[in-house]
Amino acid sequence: MGHTMKDVGLLPVAERAFQPAESPATIYDFAESLFREKDYETAAVQYRLLLHLAPDFKLSARCRIKIALCYILLGRFDEAQARLGRMLSDETLSRMWDELSLWQAVCFLSEKDYVGALERLTVLSRDAQAGEVRAYAFYLLGWTFLSLGDWAQAARVFTMLSHTSSEAPALAGVEMESLAKAAESGIRLRQKSPLIAGVLSVCLPGAGHFYCGKFRNGGVAMVLNAAFVAASVESFHKDVYAAGAVASSVALVFYSGTIYGAINAAHKFNRARREQLVSKLRRKFGDERFLLIDRLYR
């Protein structure tokens, strides 16, 4: 016929299969629009597709970060941490260490790994090369102190930021002075003393639970302890020493468990009160874990 397949616009199937329908820039723009529309699942797929088709794309590093951020926003923190960890160990991305560490700290905060967040943010707030990143690290550090119940330290951090946050555009709308005052309110937060809860349970099993507002648990603890003590006394009174020894051992176990349970109930009460206050502050001032992502990457 005098025409080749190429002449008529036909390519072999194997060759056509690896011809991207869109340019890398087009795929990137599409992924970015999905991210702005909060379709993080699809956006992550598009970023990954772009990295597969064009690994040398000029914005490939940004795409890798955006994939991790998509996973953070989807609540898939293990996957985000894995990707951030690989990027932090990639020497070609050493210039982005501060930014990657910041998002890793966000993962720690989201997973309630406050020790990990504290360590990472302390280093960043001291050593980050850009003043903007240091400000963001201090901001997250303040929220970490809030989550740990260190209200005074959190207030100091937010007070300091109220004078220096001008170099961090993403924090422009945050009322730092109001946030600092709100943090100080945590000092007056009603809490339960684990020591008092334990002492009350030593004196009267179940009393420590009552002190913490766990009335059902306290009633059960009181009845069970009384029952096993009564059983052991009755057994010894009837000279059934083996049964008395068993009942006494079980009573001792329940007694010790009641004391531990009361102390634990006090800690749980305090943690719940602390988390309620932090949640209230997040509703008022914005969720620190996602506010930075939203304002820096939309």
Buried (B, 14 or more C-beta within 10 A) or exposed (E): EEEEEEEEEEEEEEEEEEEEEEEBEEBBEBBBEBBEEEBBEBBBBBBBBBBEBBEEBEBBBBBBBBBBBBBBBBEBBEBBBBBBBEBBEBEEBEEBBBBBBBBBBBBBBBBEBBEBBBEBBBBBBEEBEEEBBBBBBBBBBBBBBBBBBBBEBBBBBBBBBBEBBEEBEBBEEBEBEBBBEBBBEBEEEEBBBBEBBBBBBBEBBBBBBBBBEBEEBBEBBBEBBBBBBEBBBEBBEEEEEEBBEBBBEBBBEBBEBBBEBBBBBBBEBBEEBBEEBBEEBBEEBBBBBBBBBBBBBE
